[in-house]
Amino acid sequence: MKWFLTFGALALLFTPSFAEAGEIVPKPICFVVINSAPHSVNGGFITDLYKKPDGSKSRHKSNFRLKKAGATHPEKGYPTDRAEFCSYGPFYPGRKLEFFISTLFPVFSCKTNVESGPITITSTPRTDTPMGGVRMSAKCY
């Protein structure tokens, strides 16, 4: 299942002359996010800045929620621990988007090249604190 990110569709409205710094591509770049954690994960993507026709600056942002590793849709059977996303940009240099994982607040963030392979989310138990918990991260390029 492909998810065309909200910012991808909106980016078509803006020509490169409106872009502040980021590249906007004529065909969407698609990439996969995989959750390998034993719990659900929330996160999202943020584009580089672009200049709106009124002169103000903005970014496109899209959020997602992936179920725990191995989860599938109960009726249709497709995987719910991964999703394919597509974006036109505007990208950070190197065709990167900002990727983040969040709980009530962001716990991990990086800029990743979306053409270099799947973004795999990992979770490891924390042993450095008596309260426990997990440390979430992702393989970014």
N, CA, C and O atoms as a GROMACS GRO file, in nm:
protein
  564
    1MET      N    1   0.084  -0.117   0.000
    1MET     CA    2   0.000   0.000   0.000
    1MET      C    3   0.090   0.124   0.000
    1MET      O    4   0.179   0.136   0.084
    2LYS      N    5   0.066   0.215  -0.094
    2LYS     CA    6   0.146   0.338  -0.100
    2LYS      C    7   0.071   0.449  -0.029
    2LYS      O    8  -0.050   0.465  -0.044
    3TRP      N    9   0.143   0.526   0.049
    3TRP     CA   10   0.088   0.643   0.113
    3TRP      C   11   0.156   0.763   0.050
    3TRP      O   12   0.276   0.784   0.072
    4PHE      N   13   0.084   0.840  -0.026
    4PHE     CA   14   0.142   0.962  -0.078
    4PHE      C   15   0.130   1.066   0.032
    4PHE      O   16   0.020   1.105   0.070
    5LEU      N   17   0.242   1.107   0.081
    5LEU     CA   18   0.244   1.202   0.191
    5LEU      C   19   0.176   1.331   0.152
    5LEU      O   20   0.186   1.376   0.038
    6THR      N   21   0.109   1.388   0.246
    6THR     CA   22   0.038   1.513   0.221
    6THR      C   23   0.131   1.616   0.160
    6THR      O   24   0.092   1.687   0.067
    7PHE      N   25   0.253   1.623   0.211
    7PHE     CA   26   0.344   1.724   0.158
    7PHE      C   27   0.385   1.692   0.015
    7PHE      O   28   0.423   1.782  -0.059
    8GLY      N   29   0.380   1.568  -0.025
    8GLY     CA   30   0.415   1.531  -0.162
    8GLY      C   31   0.315   1.588  -0.260
    8GLY      O   32   0.354   1.645  -0.363
    9ALA      N   33   0.189   1.574  -0.230
    9ALA     CA   34   0.086   1.625  -0.320
    9ALA      C   35   0.089   1.777  -0.323
    9ALA      O   36   0.072   1.838  -0.429
   10LEU      N   37   0.110   1.838  -0.209
   10LEU     CA   38   0.113   1.984  -0.204
   10LEU      C   39   0.234   2.042  -0.275
   10LEU      O   40   0.229   2.154  -0.326
   11ALA      N   41   0.343   1.966  -0.277
   11ALA     CA   42   0.466   2.017  -0.339
   11ALA      C   43   0.448   2.041  -0.488
   11ALA      O   44   0.518   2.124  -0.547
   12LEU      N   45   0.356   1.970  -0.550
   12LEU     CA   46   0.332   1.990  -0.693
   12LEU      C   47   0.280   2.131  -0.722
   12LEU      O   48   0.296   2.183  -0.832
   13LEU      N   49   0.218   2.192  -0.623
   13LEU     CA   50   0.165   2.326  -0.642
   13LEU      C   51   0.274   2.432  -0.650
   13LEU      O   52   0.249   2.544  -0.693
   14PHE      N   53   0.393   2.395  -0.609
   14PHE     CA   54   0.501   2.492  -0.601
   14PHE      C   55   0.610   2.457  -0.700
   14PHE      O   56   0.660   2.344  -0.701
   15THR      N   57   0.647   2.549  -0.782
   15THR     CA   58   0.756   2.527  -0.877
   15THR      C   59   0.888   2.549  -0.805
   15THR      O   60   0.889   2.608  -0.697
   16PRO      N   61   1.000   2.503  -0.862
   16PRO     CA   62   1.129   2.524  -0.797
   16PRO      C   63   1.159   2.671  -0.770
   16PRO      O   64   1.238   2.702  -0.681
   17SER      N   65   1.099   2.762  -0.845
   17SER     CA   66   1.126   2.904  -0.819
   17SER      C   67   1.072   2.946  -0.683
   17SER      O   68   1.120   3.044  -0.626
   18PHE      N   69   0.974   2.873  -0.629
   18PHE     CA   70   0.922   2.904  -0.498
   18PHE      C   71   1.002   2.836  -0.388
   18PHE      O   72   0.991   2.875  -0.271
   19ALA      N   73   1.081   2.737  -0.423
   19ALA     CA   74   1.156   2.663  -0.321
   19ALA      C   75   1.263   2.751  -0.260
   19ALA      O   76   1.335   2.823  -0.329
   20GLU      N   77   1.271   2.744  -0.129
   20GLU     CA   78   1.373   2.820  -0.057
   20GLU      C   79   1.510   2.757  -0.077
   20GLU      O   80   1.604   2.824  -0.120
   21ALA      N   81   1.522   2.629  -0.046
   21ALA     CA   82   1.650   2.562  -0.059
   21ALA      C   83   1.634   2.421  -0.113
   21ALA      O   84   1.729   2.364  -0.167
   22GLY      N   85   1.516   2.364  -0.099
   22GLY     CA   86   1.498   2.223  -0.128
   22GLY      C   87   1.462   2.190  -0.271
   22GLY      O   88   1.394   2.267  -0.340
   23GLU      N   89   1.509   2.074  -0.314
   23GLU     CA   90   1.479   2.025  -0.448
   23GLU      C   91   1.338   1.966  -0.451
   23GLU      O   92   1.297   1.895  -0.359
   24ILE      N   93   1.265   1.996  -0.556
   24ILE     CA   94   1.135   1.936  -0.582
   24ILE      C   95   1.150   1.856  -0.710
   24ILE      O   96   1.192   1.910  -0.812
   25VAL      N   97   1.114   1.727  -0.705
   25VAL     CA   98   1.133   1.638  -0.819
   25VAL      C   99   1.003   1.622  -0.897
   25VAL      O  100   0.895   1.632  -0.839
   26PRO      N  101   1.012   1.598  -1.030
   26PRO     CA  102   0.891   1.586  -1.112
   26PRO      C  103   0.814   1.456  -1.088
   26PRO      O  104   0.693   1.452  -1.105
   27LYS      N  105   0.885   1.348  -1.048
   27LYS     CA  106   0.821   1.221  -1.017
   27LYS      C  107   0.847   1.190  -0.870
   27LYS      O  108   0.957   1.215  -0.821
   28PRO      N  109   0.748   1.137  -0.799
   28PRO     CA  110   0.770   1.112  -0.656
   28PRO      C  111   0.878   1.007  -0.632
   28PRO      O  112   0.894   0.912  -0.709
   29ILE      N  113   0.950   1.025  -0.522
   29ILE     CA  114   1.047   0.927  -0.476
   29ILE      C  115   0.978   0.846  -0.366
   29ILE      O  116   0.932   0.903  -0.267
   30CYS      N  117   0.972   0.715  -0.385
   30CYS     CA  118   0.903   0.629  -0.289
   30CYS      C  119   1.005   0.552  -0.205
   30CYS      O  120   1.113   0.518  -0.252
   31PHE      N  121   0.969   0.525  -0.081
   31PHE     CA  122   1.058   0.458   0.013
   31PHE      C  123   0.974   0.385   0.116
   31PHE      O  124   0.855   0.414   0.132
   32VAL      N  125   1.037   0.291   0.187
   32VAL     CA  126   0.967   0.206   0.283
   32VAL      C  127   1.017   0.234   0.423
   32VAL      O  128   1.137   0.255   0.445
   33VAL      N  129   0.924   0.233   0.520
   33VAL     CA  130   0.957   0.241   0.662
   33VAL      C  131   0.910   0.110   0.724
   33VAL      O  132   0.795   0.070   0.706
   34ILE      N  133   1.001   0.043   0.798
   34ILE     CA  134   0.972  -0.086   0.860
   34ILE      C  135   0.990  -0.074   1.011
   34ILE      O  136   1.093  -0.026   1.058
   35ASN      N  137   0.891  -0.119   1.086
   35ASN     CA  138   0.901  -0.121   1.231
   35ASN      C  139   0.945  -0.260   1.274
   35ASN      O  140   0.870  -0.356   1.258
   36SER      N  141   1.065  -0.272   1.330
   36SER     CA  142   1.112  -0.401   1.381
   36SER      C  143   1.098  -0.408   1.533
   36SER      O  144   1.146  -0.504   1.594
   37ALA      N  145   1.035  -0.311   1.594
   37ALA     CA  146   1.018  -0.306   1.739
   37ALA      C  147   0.899  -0.392   1.782
   37ALA      O  148   0.806  -0.412   1.704
   38PRO      N  149   0.902  -0.444   1.906
   38PRO     CA  150   0.790  -0.527   1.955
   38PRO      C  151   0.673  -0.444   2.008
   38PRO      O  152   0.595  -0.492   2.090
   39HIS      N  153   0.661  -0.321   1.961
   39HIS     CA  154   0.552  -0.231   2.002
   39HIS      C  155   0.523  -0.136   1.886
   39HIS      O  156   0.604  -0.121   1.795
   40SER      N  157   0.407  -0.072   1.891
   40SER     CA  158   0.372   0.026   1.789
   40SER      C  159   0.463   0.147   1.797
   40SER      O  160   0.518   0.178   1.902
   41VAL      N  161   0.478   0.215   1.685
   41VAL     CA  162   0.565   0.332   1.679
   41VAL      C  163   0.494   0.444   1.604
   41VAL      O  164   0.433   0.421   1.499
   42ASN      N  165   0.503   0.564   1.658
   42ASN     CA  166   0.452   0.684   1.592
   42ASN      C  167   0.571   0.763   1.540
   42ASN      O  168   0.678   0.762   1.601
   43GLY      N  169   0.552   0.831   1.430
   43GLY     CA  170   0.660   0.914   1.377
   43GLY      C  171   0.610   0.998   1.262
   43GLY      O  172   0.490   1.016   1.244
   44GLY      N  173   0.705   1.048   1.185
   44GLY     CA  174   0.666   1.130   1.072
   44GLY      C  175   0.785   1.180   0.992
   44GLY      O  176   0.900   1.148   1.020
   45PHE      N  177   0.752   1.259   0.893
   45PHE     CA  178   0.850   1.318   0.802
   45PHE      C  179   0.823   1.467   0.791
   45PHE      O  180   0.709   1.512   0.798
   46ILE      N  181   0.932   1.543   0.774
   46ILE     CA  182   0.922   1.688   0.754
   46ILE      C  183   1.012   1.725   0.638
   46ILE      O  184   1.125   1.678   0.629
   47THR      N  185   0.962   1.809   0.548
   47THR     CA  186   1.041   1.852   0.434
   47THR      C  187   1.125   1.975   0.470
   47THR      O  188   1.114   2.031   0.578
   48ASP      N  189   1.209   2.013   0.375
   48ASP     CA  190   1.285   2.137   0.386
   48ASP      C  191   1.188   2.254   0.372
   48ASP      O  192   1.072   2.236   0.334
   49LEU      N  193   1.235   2.371   0.403
   49LEU     CA  194   1.154   2.492   0.389
   49LEU      C  195   1.121   2.521   0.243
   49LEU      O  196   1.199   2.490   0.154
   50TYR      N  197   1.007   2.580   0.221
   50TYR     CA  198   0.972   2.634   0.090
   50TYR      C  199   0.900   2.766   0.113
   50TYR      O  200   0.846   2.791   0.220
   51LYS      N  201   0.901   2.850   0.012
   51LYS     CA  202   0.838   2.980   0.022
   51LYS      C  203   0.700   2.972  -0.042
   51LYS      O  204   0.687   2.935  -0.159
   52LYS      N  205   0.598   3.007   0.033
   52LYS     CA  206   0.460   3.006  -0.018
   52LYS      C  207   0.439   3.130  -0.105
   52LYS      O  208   0.514   3.227  -0.095
   53PRO      N  209   0.338   3.128  -0.191
   53PRO     CA  210   0.313   3.242  -0.280
   53PRO      C  211   0.297   3.376  -0.206
   53PRO      O  212   0.326   3.481  -0.263
   54ASP      N  213   0.252   3.372  -0.080
   54ASP     CA  214   0.237   3.497  -0.005
   54ASP      C  215   0.368   3.544   0.056
   54ASP      O  216   0.373   3.648   0.122
   55GLY      N  217   0.478   3.468   0.032
   55GLY     CA  218   0.609   3.507   0.082
   55GLY      C  219   0.648   3.444   0.214
   55GLY      O  220   0.765   3.450   0.253
   56SER      N  221   0.554   3.383   0.285
   56SER     CA  222   0.587   3.318   0.412
   56SER      C  223   0.657   3.185   0.386
   56SER      O  224   0.642   3.125   0.279
   57LYS      N  225   0.731   3.138   0.486
   57LYS     CA  226   0.804   3.012   0.474
   57LYS      C  227   0.729   2.903   0.551
   57LYS      O  228   0.667   2.929   0.654
   58SER      N  229   0.735   2.782   0.499
   58SER     CA  230   0.666   2.671   0.563
   58SER      C  231   0.738   2.540   0.532
   58SER      O  232   0.831   2.536   0.453
   59ARG      N  233   0.692   2.434   0.596
   59ARG     CA  234   0.740   2.298   0.570
   59ARG      C  235   0.617   2.209   0.561
   59ARG      O  236   0.512   2.241   0.617
   60HIS      N  237   0.629   2.097   0.489
   60HIS     CA  238   0.523   1.997   0.487
   60HIS      C  239   0.558   1.893   0.592
   60HIS      O  240   0.674   1.857   0.609
   61LYS      N  241   0.456   1.844   0.663
   61LYS     CA  242   0.477   1.744   0.767
   61LYS      C  243   0.370   1.637   0.752
   61LYS      O  244   0.254   1.667   0.726
   62SER      N  245   0.410   1.512   0.768
   62SER     CA  246   0.316   1.401   0.763
   62SER      C  247   0.350   1.302   0.873
   62SER      O  248   0.467   1.269   0.893
   63ASN      N  249   0.248   1.256   0.945
   63ASN     CA  250   0.268   1.163   1.056
   63ASN      C  251   0.224   1.022   1.017
   63ASN      O  252   0.145   1.004   0.924
   64PHE      N  253   0.277   0.922   1.089
   64PHE     CA  254   0.237   0.784   1.067
   64PHE      C  255   0.233   0.709   1.199
   64PHE      O  256   0.288   0.754   1.299
   65ARG      N  257   0.167   0.593   1.197
   65ARG     CA  258   0.165   0.500   1.309
   65ARG      C  259   0.179   0.360   1.251
   65ARG      O  260   0.098   0.318   1.168
   66LEU      N  261   0.284   0.290   1.294
   66LEU     CA  262   0.306   0.153   1.250
   66LEU      C  263   0.285   0.059   1.368
   66LEU      O  264   0.328   0.088   1.479
   67LYS      N  265   0.220  -0.052   1.344
   67LYS     CA  266   0.196  -0.153   1.447
   67LYS      C  267   0.326  -0.228   1.477
   67LYS      O  268   0.426  -0.211   1.406
   68LYS      N  269   0.325  -0.312   1.582
   68LYS     CA  270   0.446  -0.386   1.622
   68LYS      C  271   0.493  -0.478   1.510
   68LYS      O  272   0.417  -0.513   1.420
   69ALA      N  273   0.620  -0.518   1.518
   69ALA     CA  274   0.682  -0.603   1.416
   69ALA      C  275   0.600  -0.730   1.396
   69ALA      O  276   0.558  -0.795   1.493
   70GLY      N  277   0.576  -0.763   1.271
   70GLY     CA  278   0.502  -0.884   1.238
   70GLY      C  279   0.351  -0.867   1.233
   70GLY      O  280   0.281  -0.961   1.194
   71ALA      N  281   0.300  -0.752   1.271
   71ALA     CA  282   0.154  -0.731   1.274
   71ALA      C  283   0.096  -0.724   1.133
   71ALA      O  284   0.158  -0.672   1.040
   72THR      N  285  -0.024  -0.778   1.120
   72THR     CA  286  -0.096  -0.772   0.993
   72THR      C  287  -0.239  -0.725   1.018
   72THR      O  288  -0.290  -0.732   1.130
   73HIS      N  289  -0.302  -0.678   0.913
   73HIS     CA  290  -0.442  -0.636   0.921
   73HIS      C  291  -0.526  -0.760   0.953
   73HIS      O  292  -0.510  -0.862   0.887
   74PRO      N  293  -0.614  -0.754   1.054
   74PRO     CA  294  -0.686  -0.873   1.096
   74PRO      C  295  -0.776  -0.936   0.988
   74PRO      O  296  -0.794  -1.058   0.988
   75GLU      N  297  -0.831  -0.857   0.900
   75GLU     CA  298  -0.922  -0.910   0.799
   75GLU      C  299  -0.857  -0.930   0.662
   75GLU      O  300  -0.884  -1.029   0.594
   76LYS      N  301  -0.772  -0.837   0.623
   76LYS     CA  302  -0.716  -0.840   0.488
   76LYS      C  303  -0.576  -0.902   0.481
   76LYS      O  304  -0.531  -0.939   0.373
   77GLY      N  305  -0.508  -0.912   0.595
   77GLY     CA  306  -0.380  -0.981   0.600
   77GLY      C  307  -0.256  -0.906   0.555
   77GLY      O  308  -0.147  -0.962   0.560
   78TYR      N  309  -0.269  -0.781   0.510
   78TYR     CA  310  -0.150  -0.708   0.468
   78TYR      C  311  -0.072  -0.660   0.590
   78TYR      O  312  -0.131  -0.639   0.696
   79PRO      N  313   0.059  -0.642   0.577
   79PRO     CA  314   0.140  -0.601   0.693
   79PRO      C  315   0.106  -0.459   0.739
   79PRO      O  316   0.089  -0.367   0.658
   80THR      N  317   0.097  -0.442   0.871
   80THR     CA  318   0.071  -0.309   0.929
   80THR      C  319   0.192  -0.260   1.007
   80THR      O  320   0.186  -0.158   1.075
   81ASP      N  321   0.304  -0.334   0.996
   81ASP     CA  322   0.428  -0.293   1.062
   81ASP      C  323   0.521  -0.220   0.966
   81ASP      O  324   0.634  -0.188   1.001
   82ARG      N  325   0.474  -0.194   0.845
   82ARG     CA  326   0.555  -0.126   0.744
   82ARG      C  327   0.462  -0.051   0.650
   82ARG      O  328   0.343  -0.082   0.639
   83ALA      N  329   0.518   0.047   0.583
   83ALA     CA  330   0.439   0.125   0.487
   83ALA      C  331   0.533   0.187   0.385
   83ALA      O  332   0.649   0.215   0.414
   84GLU      N  333   0.480   0.207   0.266
   84GLU     CA  334   0.556   0.274   0.160
   84GLU      C  335   0.505   0.418   0.152
   84GLU      O  336   0.385   0.442   0.150
   85PHE      N  337   0.599   0.511   0.147
   85PHE     CA  338   0.568   0.652   0.138
   85PHE      C  339   0.629   0.708   0.011
   85PHE      O  340   0.727   0.654  -0.040
   86CYS      N  341   0.572   0.816  -0.041
   86CYS     CA  342   0.625   0.882  -0.160
   86CYS      C  343   0.624   1.032  -0.137
   86CYS      O  344   0.533   1.085  -0.074
   87SER      N  345   0.725   1.100  -0.188
   87SER     CA  346   0.733   1.245  -0.172
   87SER      C  347   0.796   1.309  -0.295
   87SER      O  348   0.885   1.253  -0.359
   88TYR      N  349   0.747   1.428  -0.326
   88TYR     CA  350   0.806   1.512  -0.431
   88TYR      C  351   0.907   1.610  -0.372
   88TYR      O  352   0.983   1.672  -0.446
   89GLY      N  353   0.908   1.625  -0.239
   89GLY     CA  354   0.994   1.721  -0.173
   89GLY      C  355   0.913   1.839  -0.122
   89GLY      O  356   0.791   1.827  -0.107
   90PRO      N  357   0.975   1.950  -0.095
   90PRO     CA  358   1.115   1.986  -0.116
   90PRO      C  359   1.206   1.912  -0.019
   90PRO      O  360   1.178   1.901   0.101
   91PHE      N  361   1.317   1.861  -0.073
   91PHE     CA  362   1.412   1.782   0.004
   91PHE      C  363   1.523   1.870   0.059
   91PHE      O  364   1.554   1.976   0.004
   92TYR      N  365   1.582   1.824   0.168
   92TYR     CA  366   1.707   1.881   0.216
   92TYR      C  367   1.816   1.839   0.118
   92TYR      O  368   1.794   1.748   0.038
   93PRO      N  369   1.933   1.902   0.122
   93PRO     CA  370   2.042   1.860   0.031
   93PRO      C  371   2.067   1.710   0.041
   93PRO      O  372   2.062   1.652   0.150
   94GLY      N  373   2.094   1.647  -0.074
   94GLY     CA  374   2.115   1.503  -0.078
   94GLY      C  375   1.985   1.425  -0.084
   94GLY      O  376   1.983   1.305  -0.054
   95ARG      N  377   1.877   1.491  -0.123
   95ARG     CA  378   1.743   1.429  -0.128
   95ARG      C  379   1.706   1.364   0.004
   95ARG      O  380   1.664   1.248   0.010
   96LYS      N  381   1.722   1.442   0.110
   96LYS     CA  382   1.690   1.394   0.244
   96LYS      C  383   1.562   1.458   0.296
   96LYS      O  384   1.528   1.570   0.260
   97LEU      N  385   1.493   1.383   0.380
   97LEU     CA  386   1.379   1.433   0.456
   97LEU      C  387   1.414   1.418   0.604
   97LEU      O  388   1.493   1.330   0.640
   98GLU      N  389   1.356   1.501   0.688
   98GLU     CA  390   1.373   1.481   0.831
   98GLU      C  391   1.276   1.372   0.874
   98GLU      O  392   1.157   1.378   0.843
   99PHE      N  393   1.328   1.272   0.943
   99PHE     CA  394   1.250   1.160   0.993
   99PHE      C  395   1.250   1.169   1.144
   99PHE      O  396   1.354   1.198   1.204
  100PHE      N  397   1.135   1.144   1.208
  100PHE     CA  398   1.132   1.146   1.354
  100PHE      C  399   1.044   1.034   1.408
  100PHE      O  400   0.948   0.991   1.343
  101ILE      N  401   1.078   0.989   1.529
  101ILE     CA  402   0.998   0.895   1.606
  101ILE      C  403   0.952   0.971   1.729
  101ILE      O  404   1.030   1.044   1.789
  102SER      N  405   0.825   0.954   1.766
  102SER     CA  406   0.774   1.030   1.880
  102SER      C  407   0.689   0.943   1.972
  102SER      O  408   0.632   0.842   1.931
  103THR      N  409   0.681   0.986   2.097
  103THR     CA  410   0.586   0.932   2.194
  103THR      C  411   0.491   1.049   2.218
  103THR      O  412   0.414   1.084   2.129
  104LEU      N  413   0.496   1.109   2.334
  104LEU     CA  414   0.425   1.235   2.354
  104LEU      C  415   0.507   1.351   2.298
  104LEU      O  416   0.454   1.459   2.274
  105PHE      N  417   0.636   1.326   2.278
  105PHE     CA  418   0.729   1.424   2.223
  105PHE      C  419   0.832   1.347   2.140
  105PHE      O  420   0.844   1.226   2.156
  106PRO      N  421   0.904   1.414   2.052
  106PRO     CA  422   1.003   1.342   1.970
  106PRO      C  423   1.112   1.277   2.056
  106PRO      O  424   1.164   1.338   2.149
  107VAL      N  425   1.146   1.152   2.023
  107VAL     CA  426   1.251   1.080   2.096
  107VAL      C  427   1.369   1.045   2.006
  107VAL      O  428   1.474   1.005   2.055
  108PHE      N  429   1.352   1.060   1.874
  108PHE     CA  430   1.459   1.033   1.779
  108PHE      C  431   1.432   1.116   1.655
  108PHE      O  432   1.318   1.131   1.612
  109SER      N  433   1.541   1.168   1.596
  109SER     CA  434   1.527   1.247   1.474
  109SER      C  435   1.656   1.236   1.394
  109SER      O  436   1.765   1.229   1.450
  110CYS      N  437   1.642   1.235   1.262
  110CYS     CA  438   1.758   1.237   1.174
  110CYS      C  439   1.712   1.286   1.037
  110CYS      O  440   1.592   1.289   1.007
  111LYS      N  441   1.807   1.325   0.956
  111LYS     CA  442   1.778   1.354   0.815
  111LYS      C  443   1.829   1.233   0.738
  111LYS      O  444   1.944   1.192   0.753
  112THR      N  445   1.743   1.177   0.655
  112THR     CA  446   1.779   1.055   0.584
  112THR      C  447   1.751   1.066   0.436
  112THR      O  448   1.651   1.123   0.393
  113ASN      N  449   1.842   1.010   0.357
  113ASN     CA  450   1.825   1.004   0.213
  113ASN      C  451   1.720   0.897   0.184
  113ASN      O  452   1.738   0.782   0.222
  114VAL      N  453   1.613   0.935   0.118
  114VAL     CA  454   1.502   0.842   0.097
  114VAL      C  455   1.524   0.747  -0.020
  114VAL      O  456   1.439   0.662  -0.046
  115GLU      N  457   1.636   0.761  -0.092
  115GLU     CA  458   1.665   0.672  -0.203
  115GLU      C  459   1.764   0.561  -0.167
  115GLU      O  460   1.798   0.479  -0.253
  116SER      N  461   1.812   0.558  -0.045
  116SER     CA  462   1.921   0.467  -0.007
  116SER      C  463   1.878   0.335   0.052
  116SER      O  464   1.963   0.252   0.084
  117GLY      N  465   1.752   0.311   0.068
  117GLY     CA  466   1.705   0.185   0.124
  117GLY      C  467   1.598   0.207   0.228
  117GLY      O  468   1.565   0.321   0.261
  118PRO      N  469   1.545   0.098   0.281
  118PRO     CA  470   1.437   0.112   0.379
  118PRO      C  471   1.485   0.176   0.509
  118PRO      O  472   1.600   0.158   0.549
  119ILE      N  473   1.398   0.250   0.572
  119ILE     CA  474   1.424   0.308   0.703
  119ILE      C  475   1.370   0.207   0.804
  119ILE      O  476   1.249   0.184   0.811
  120THR      N  477   1.459   0.146   0.881
  120THR     CA  478   1.419   0.042   0.976
  120THR      C  479   1.423   0.097   1.118
  120THR      O  480   1.527   0.144   1.164
  121ILE      N  481   1.309   0.090   1.186
  121ILE     CA  482   1.298   0.139   1.324
  121ILE      C  483   1.332   0.025   1.419
  121ILE      O  484   1.285  -0.088   1.402
  122THR      N  485   1.416   0.054   1.518
  122THR     CA  486   1.455  -0.045   1.617
  122THR      C  487   1.424   0.005   1.757
  122THR      O  488   1.407   0.125   1.780
  123SER      N  489   1.418  -0.087   1.851
  123SER     CA  490   1.390  -0.054   1.990
  123SER      C  491   1.472  -0.149   2.077
  123SER      O  492   1.465  -0.271   2.061
  124THR      N  493   1.549  -0.094   2.170
  124THR     CA  494   1.629  -0.176   2.262
  124THR      C  495   1.596  -0.138   2.405
  124THR      O  496   1.577  -0.020   2.436
  125PRO      N  497   1.588  -0.237   2.494
  125PRO     CA  498   1.558  -0.208   2.635
  125PRO      C  499   1.667  -0.121   2.697
  125PRO      O  500   1.785  -0.139   2.668
  126ARG      N  501   1.626  -0.029   2.782
  126ARG     CA  502   1.722   0.056   2.853
  126ARG      C  503   1.759  -0.010   2.985
  126ARG      O  504   1.673  -0.050   3.063
  127THR      N  505   1.887  -0.020   3.007
  127THR     CA  506   1.937  -0.076   3.133
  127THR      C  507   2.009   0.029   3.216
  127THR      O  508   2.056   0.001   3.326
  128ASP      N  509   2.019   0.150   3.161
  128ASP     CA  510   2.094   0.257   3.229
  128ASP      C  511   2.007   0.338   3.325
  128ASP      O  512   2.054   0.436   3.382
  129THR      N  513   1.882   0.298   3.344
  129THR     CA  514   1.793   0.371   3.433
  129THR      C  515   1.707   0.271   3.509
  129THR      O  516   1.664   0.171   3.452
  130PRO      N  517   1.680   0.298   3.638
  130PRO     CA  518   1.597   0.204   3.715
  130PRO      C  519   1.452   0.196   3.667
  130PRO      O  520   1.380   0.101   3.697
  131MET      N  521   1.409   0.297   3.591
  131MET     CA  522   1.270   0.298   3.543
  131MET      C  523   1.252   0.212   3.419
  131MET      O  524   1.139   0.188   3.377
  132GLY      N  525   1.361   0.166   3.359
  132GLY     CA  526   1.351   0.082   3.239
  132GLY      C  527   1.314   0.164   3.116
  132GLY      O  528   1.364   0.275   3.097
  133GLY      N  529   1.228   0.108   3.036
  133GLY     CA  530   1.188   0.174   2.911
  133GLY      C  531   1.267   0.121   2.794
  133GLY      O  532   1.339   0.021   2.806
  134VAL      N  533   1.253   0.187   2.682
  134VAL     CA  534   1.323   0.146   2.560
  134VAL      C  535   1.389   0.267   2.494
  134VAL      O  536   1.349   0.381   2.516
  135ARG      N  537   1.490   0.240   2.416
  135ARG     CA  538   1.555   0.342   2.336
  135ARG      C  539   1.521   0.312   2.191
  135ARG      O  540   1.558   0.208   2.138
  136MET      N  541   1.450   0.405   2.127
  136MET     CA  542   1.408   0.386   1.989
  136MET      C  543   1.500   0.463   1.896
  136MET      O  544   1.543   0.574   1.927
  137SER      N  545   1.529   0.404   1.782
  137SER     CA  546   1.612   0.469   1.681
  137SER      C  547   1.576   0.410   1.546
  137SER      O  548   1.488   0.325   1.535
  138ALA      N  549   1.645   0.457   1.444
  138ALA     CA  550   1.622   0.408   1.309
  138ALA      C  551   1.751   0.416   1.231
  138ALA      O  552   1.841   0.494   1.264
  139LYS      N  553   1.761   0.333   1.128
  139LYS     CA  554   1.877   0.339   1.039
  139LYS      C  555   1.852   0.448   0.937
  139LYS      O  556   1.763   0.437   0.853
  140CYS      N  557   1.931   0.552   0.947
  140CYS     CA  558   1.918   0.667   0.856
  140CYS      C  559   2.040   0.671   0.764
  140CYS      O  560   2.148   0.627   0.801
  141TYR      N  561   2.021   0.724   0.647
  141TYR     CA  562   2.128   0.732   0.547
  141TYR      C  563   2.165   0.876   0.520
  141TYR      O  564   2.254   0.902   0.438
   0.00000   0.00000   0.00000
